Amino acid sequence: MANWVTYVVVPEDGVHEMYESRFGAVGLDLDLLAGPEVVLPLVRARDRVQGHWRDDQACEAAALIDLSRRTLLLFAWEGPITQMRHRAAVWEALRHAWPGWELRWTFDGPADLRVCLGLDPEDVRWRGRSLCPEFAMDLDDEELADPDPMIRVVTVGADRCHVLSGVNDHPIVEGPALLDRLTDAPDHGVCAVTAGSGIHVDPERRRVGWWLLDATAGAGGMATRWPGWTVEFWEDRWEEHVRAAAGRFAPPAVDREQALAELRAEAREHWSRREPDPLRGWMQAAAPDVADAVLRRDGWPGPGRG
């Protein structure tokens, strides 16, 4: 199965170049840990695209590398950077790998890249999109035992906590109808595991706060789906949800040292793997020590450096 990634490179002359890979979305964050000196040749060895953008349903990850502004924009649906316990570690490692660069997450997926280029974001909207609500999970759902469960947390006031699957649309897109749909859903009392996104609804004050670690189409315009409500987008600041939920959302604390050690091990394994991305295999053949070289870079944070 393909997992399409789009790359946009903006050179000094400002005329952007586009490339894509059929098998690059899963692991984009780990690829970028190699830094611009390694990443740029790898990107430019991929298939060149002339003006065609995959829509926000087909594009599963993307990166924009602006060489003149020294800006890196990215998003992905999968990978350590979309996991609560690893996200901060990935950002820390990326800042070391791209010193002097501005790094930003594009919560609206490829549409945000087009905005950065001065292009119409609506041109990458999937026209066939229809609302596909997440289903509510039972208290004993086996997904909850995973260290990085694919779930979304919904807390309502100070009384209810529901856990939804993390496969389809973020519940923010449902608007106030979400409350009616969850009236009879299992109440988990407290969600004490990590999550990939969430929403807190305060019916009395008619306020909504929501967050996510990947991307969702139209992320910046969700207030229109909640007419008469105050909607606050917390971006990836899940701690805001923890504070607002009055104990109903209590994920485990992130262990920075452990997260960095796990990221280091995953990055080493990723850069030593030749499949399914043939270009990474080509790079490994040309420079078989690239994984060690990447991980030995001066300033790699956390344990086990050198």
NORNORCOR-V408544 format. One record per run of one state. SS is the DSSP state (h for helix, s for strand, l for the rest). FROM is the first residue (numbers start at 1). LEN is the number of residues. If there is no record, write none. Layout:
# NORNORCOR-V408544
ss=SS from=FROM len=LEN
ss=SS from=FROM len=LEN
This chain:
# NORNORCOR-V408544
ss=l from=1 len=2
ss=s from=3 len=1
ss=l from=4 len=1
ss=s from=5 len=6
ss=l from=11 len=5
ss=s from=16 len=6
ss=l from=22 len=1
ss=s from=23 len=1
ss=l from=24 len=4
ss=h from=28 len=5
ss=l from=33 len=3
ss=h from=36 len=9
ss=l from=45 len=2
ss=s from=47 len=3
ss=l from=50 len=11
ss=s from=61 len=6
ss=l from=67 len=4
ss=s from=71 len=6
ss=l from=77 len=3
ss=h from=80 len=3
ss=l from=83 len=4
ss=h from=87 len=11
ss=l from=98 len=4
ss=s from=102 len=4
ss=l from=106 len=4
ss=h from=110 len=7
ss=l from=117 len=4
ss=h from=121 len=4
ss=l from=125 len=11
ss=s from=136 len=1
ss=l from=137 len=5
ss=h from=142 len=4
ss=l from=146 len=5
ss=s from=151 len=6
ss=l from=157 len=3
ss=s from=160 len=6
ss=l from=166 len=5
ss=h from=171 len=4
ss=l from=175 len=2
ss=h from=177 len=5
ss=l from=182 len=9
ss=s from=191 len=1
ss=l from=192 len=5
ss=s from=197 len=6
ss=l from=203 len=4
ss=s from=207 len=6
ss=l from=213 len=6
ss=h from=219 len=7
ss=l from=226 len=4
ss=s from=230 len=4
ss=l from=234 len=4
ss=h from=238 len=7
ss=l from=245 len=4
ss=s from=249 len=1
ss=l from=250 len=6
ss=h from=256 len=17
ss=l from=273 len=5
ss=h from=278 len=9
ss=l from=287 len=3
ss=h from=290 len=6
ss=l from=296 len=11
